[in-house]
Amino acid sequence: MIREINAAEFEAEVLKSTKPVAVDFYSTECPPCEALASKYHALAEVYGEDIQFIKVYRQGNRELAEKLGVKGSPTVLFYKDGQIVGDRLSGGVKRSALEKNLDQLISAIRAEALKKKIQKKNTECDVLILGGGPAGLTAGIYTAQAKLNTIVVDRALSGGNVAITHQVSNFPGFPKAQPGYLLAHQMTEQAKHAGVQFREAVDVTAANLNTREITIDGVETIRAKKILVATGSSPRALGIKGEEEFKGRGVSYCATCDAKYYEGKHVVVIGGGNSAIEEALFIAKFASAITIVHQFDKLQANRQAQEEAFANPKIRFLFQHEPREFVARNGSGVDGVIVEDLKSTDRVTIDCDGAFIFAGMQPNLDLFTGVFTLDQWGYIAADSEMRTNVPGVFAAGDVISKRFRQITTAVADGTIAAIAIGKDIGN
Ligand SMILES: Cc1cc2nc3c(=O)[nH]c(=O)nc-3n(C[C@H](O)[C@H](O)[C@H](O)COP(=O)(O)OP(=O)(O)OC[C@H]3O[C@@H](n4cnc5c(N)ncnc54)[C@H](O)[C@@H]3O)c2cc1C
C-alpha cells in the first residue's frame, strides 16, 4: 500500500500520478517519524485504493526535500493533479490532521464510505499512563522494569515541558546544563528500552476512569488495570485583549520554540518568576532588547537568574506594571503591548516585535471535569502513594496538588506511583 520512492521517481509517481498522493518525508532515528509511521500505515489501508501513499527518505533525497521546502522530518505533503494542496504537516503529526487532509483529496461521499472500513481495536494492559513528561516516563520505566505491560499515551510527542525548556541545570547526573529536548529524549529512550509502548501525538477521544478505559483517535480503546494521570500543566493565559488573536503571530509561551524568530528585535517578556527570567536570558541570545514587565516590585526568580538578568545590558525592567492588551497597529503581528502602571493606573504602549508570556501554569485536566477531588487551585488531590479519589487511578507530577513543581519532584512522584501500582497489581 505504501511505496518508497527516490527523487528520480518523484515526477512520475507524484506530480504525474492519476491518483491524489500523500508523501511522507521521513528520516531514520527520528522519534516523531516513528510516531507517525503506524498512523500512516493504518490510513494507507483505509484510503489506499483512492490515494497513493508514498514515503521519501529525506536524508537520501536532500535536494528534492530542500526544493520542496521540507526542512524537518517527518513532513507530510498532499498532491492533487500535480499540485500541492492542503496542510503541510510536520512534527507530532496527529491522525485527525492526516484524515482531514486525506478527506479533502476525495469526494465527501467516498470519504464517508471509506471511514466505514476503519477497524476499531481493543487493547488490554496493566498500566496506562496518560502523559509522557518526566512523571509519566519515570513511572513507565519502573512499571515496565517490573514486567508490567505499560502504555504511555500523550497528546503531543513525549518529553512534556522538559522538551521545551532551553537548558536544564538542576537535574542530577549532568555536571553541565543539558538542553531540555535532549534530556526529554533520553528519558523517552530509557522508557522505550525498558519496554514501555507509546501512543504519541494522539487525541484522547473518550476517557472513562471508572472502567479504566481510554479511547485514542476514536479507533483504539485501551483498558488498563491501573491508570496514572501525569498530564502536567500548561502555561496560563493572561486572558487579555489580543492574546488569543495573536497567538503564534507575536504572542508566544515558549522561548525554545520561538526565540529564534526575534533575532535583532525588541521583545516584551511578561512575568518575573524562574521561567520568565531564565527564558528571558535565552531570548536575549537572539533579541537586541528585552523589556520584562512584572506586576511586583521585585523578581521572584532564583538569585542566580536574577543576577544574570540584571547584568545583561539588553534587558530592562518595568516593575509594578501589568499588560492590558496586545496591539497590531501594522495589521499583521504584534507591534505593541499596552501596559498599566499599577500605582498610577496610567497606560503606555511599549513598541515591540513580539511578546512572551510566563505567567504561571494550570493543570491539564480538561479530559476529566468533575471526576477528581481537587485543591483550591484546581490540581488533583493525591495521597502519599499518589492515589486519587477514583479507585485504581493514580496521579503524579505537576498535575497534583503540591508546593514545588520541578522535574525532580515529578520524577519522585512518578516513582512513588509506580511502586504503589506494582504493589497493588501484586508484583
Ligand atoms: C519554560 C519552563 C522551564 C522549566 N525549567 C525547569 C528547570 O530548569 N528545571 C526543573 O526542574 N523544572 C523546570 N520546569 C518545570 C518542569 O518542566 C515540570 O515540573 C515537569 O516537566 C513536570 O513534569 P510532568 O511529567 O508532571 O508534566 P509535563 O512535563 O507537563 O508533561 C505532561 C505531559 O502530558 C501530556 N498531556 C497533557 N494533557 C494530556 C492529555 N489530555 N492526554 C494525553 N497527554 C496529555 C503533555 O503533552 C505532556 O507531554 C520548567 C517548566 C517550564 C514550562
The ligand as an SDF file (V2000), in Angstrom:
LIG
                    3D

 53 58  0  0  0  0  0  0  0  0999 V2000
    9.5530   27.0070   30.3750 C   0  0  0  0  0  0  0  0  0  0  0  0
    9.7830   26.0480   31.5080 C   0  0  0  0  0  0  0  0  0  0  0  0
   11.0520   25.8600   32.0260 C   0  0  0  0  0  0  0  0  0  0  0  0
   11.2550   24.9730   33.0940 C   0  0  0  0  0  0  0  0  0  0  0  0
   12.5210   24.7810   33.5620 N   0  0  0  0  0  0  0  0  0  0  0  0
   12.7550   23.8720   34.5380 C   0  0  0  0  0  0  0  0  0  0  0  0
   14.0720   23.5960   35.0130 C   0  0  0  0  0  0  0  0  0  0  0  0
   15.0500   24.1980   34.5480 O   0  0  0  0  0  0  0  0  0  0  0  0
   14.2290   22.6640   35.9970 N   0  0  0  0  0  0  0  0  0  0  0  0
   13.1820   21.9840   36.5450 C   0  0  0  0  0  0  0  0  0  0  0  0
   13.3820   21.1240   37.4070 O   0  0  0  0  0  0  0  0  0  0  0  0
   11.9110   22.2230   36.1160 N   0  0  0  0  0  0  0  0  0  0  0  0
   11.6720   23.1390   35.1300 C   0  0  0  0  0  0  0  0  0  0  0  0
   10.3930   23.3640   34.7010 N   0  0  0  0  0  0  0  0  0  0  0  0
    9.2780   22.5950   35.3290 C   0  0  0  0  0  0  0  0  0  0  0  0
    9.2470   21.1600   34.7880 C   0  0  0  0  0  0  0  0  0  0  0  0
    9.3240   21.2000   33.3940 O   0  0  0  0  0  0  0  0  0  0  0  0
    7.9810   20.4470   35.2520 C   0  0  0  0  0  0  0  0  0  0  0  0
    7.9210   20.4850   36.6520 O   0  0  0  0  0  0  0  0  0  0  0  0
    7.9520   18.9940   34.7810 C   0  0  0  0  0  0  0  0  0  0  0  0
    8.0930   18.8980   33.3930 O   0  0  0  0  0  0  0  0  0  0  0  0
    6.6430   18.3270   35.2020 C   0  0  0  0  0  0  0  0  0  0  0  0
    6.5830   17.0430   34.6850 O   0  0  0  0  0  0  0  0  0  0  0  0
    5.1910   16.2920   34.4370 P   0  0  0  0  0  0  0  0  0  0  0  0
    5.5400   14.9690   33.8520 O   0  0  0  0  0  0  0  0  0  0  0  0
    4.3900   16.3310   35.6560 O   0  0  0  0  0  0  0  0  0  0  0  0
    4.3980   17.1790   33.3990 O   0  0  0  0  0  0  0  0  0  0  0  0
    4.7430   17.7740   31.9560 P   0  0  0  0  0  0  0  0  0  0  0  0
    6.1940   17.9400   31.7830 O   0  0  0  0  0  0  0  0  0  0  0  0
    3.8590   18.9430   31.8110 O   0  0  0  0  0  0  0  0  0  0  0  0
    4.2500   16.6250   30.9680 O   0  0  0  0  0  0  0  0  0  0  0  0
    2.8900   16.3190   30.8220 C   0  0  0  0  0  0  0  0  0  0  0  0
    2.6650   15.5520   29.5350 C   0  0  0  0  0  0  0  0  0  0  0  0
    1.2800   15.2110   29.4580 O   0  0  0  0  0  0  0  0  0  0  0  0
    0.8020   15.4170   28.1380 C   0  0  0  0  0  0  0  0  0  0  0  0
   -0.6370   15.6800   28.2110 N   0  0  0  0  0  0  0  0  0  0  0  0
   -1.2710   16.7840   28.6930 C   0  0  0  0  0  0  0  0  0  0  0  0
   -2.6040   16.6280   28.6050 N   0  0  0  0  0  0  0  0  0  0  0  0
   -2.8160   15.4170   28.0500 C   0  0  0  0  0  0  0  0  0  0  0  0
   -3.9860   14.6820   27.6940 C   0  0  0  0  0  0  0  0  0  0  0  0
   -5.2050   15.1630   27.8900 N   0  0  0  0  0  0  0  0  0  0  0  0
   -3.8380   13.4600   27.1500 N   0  0  0  0  0  0  0  0  0  0  0  0
   -2.5940   12.9490   26.9430 C   0  0  0  0  0  0  0  0  0  0  0  0
   -1.4520   13.5910   27.2530 N   0  0  0  0  0  0  0  0  0  0  0  0
   -1.5650   14.8080   27.8130 C   0  0  0  0  0  0  0  0  0  0  0  0
    1.5920   16.6200   27.6420 C   0  0  0  0  0  0  0  0  0  0  0  0
    1.6330   16.6400   26.2270 O   0  0  0  0  0  0  0  0  0  0  0  0
    2.9670   16.3660   28.2740 C   0  0  0  0  0  0  0  0  0  0  0  0
    3.8130   15.6280   27.4140 O   0  0  0  0  0  0  0  0  0  0  0  0
   10.1620   24.2350   33.6420 C   0  0  0  0  0  0  0  0  0  0  0  0
    8.8780   24.4120   33.0980 C   0  0  0  0  0  0  0  0  0  0  0  0
    8.6860   25.3060   32.0560 C   0  0  0  0  0  0  0  0  0  0  0  0
    7.3120   25.4720   31.4830 C   0  0  0  0  0  0  0  0  0  0  0  0
  1  2  1  0
  2  3  1  0
  2 52  2  0
  3  4  2  0
  4  5  1  0
  4 50  1  0
  5  6  2  0
  6  7  1  0
  6 13  1  0
  7  8  2  0
  7  9  1  0
  9 10  1  0
 10 11  2  0
 10 12  1  0
 12 13  2  0
 13 14  1  0
 14 15  1  0
 14 50  1  0
 15 16  1  0
 16 17  1  0
 16 18  1  0
 18 19  1  0
 18 20  1  0
 20 21  1  0
 20 22  1  0
 22 23  1  0
 23 24  1  0
 24 25  2  0
 24 26  1  0
 24 27  1  0
 27 28  1  0
 28 29  2  0
 28 30  1  0
 28 31  1  0
 31 32  1  0
 32 33  1  0
 33 34  1  0
 33 48  1  0
 34 35  1  0
 35 36  1  0
 35 46  1  0
 36 37  1  0
 36 45  1  0
 37 38  2  0
 38 39  1  0
 39 40  1  0
 39 45  2  0
 40 41  1  0
 40 42  2  0
 42 43  1  0
 43 44  2  0
 44 45  1  0
 46 47  1  0
 46 48  1  0
 48 49  1  0
 50 51  2  0
 51 52  1  0
 52 53  1  0
M  END
$$$$
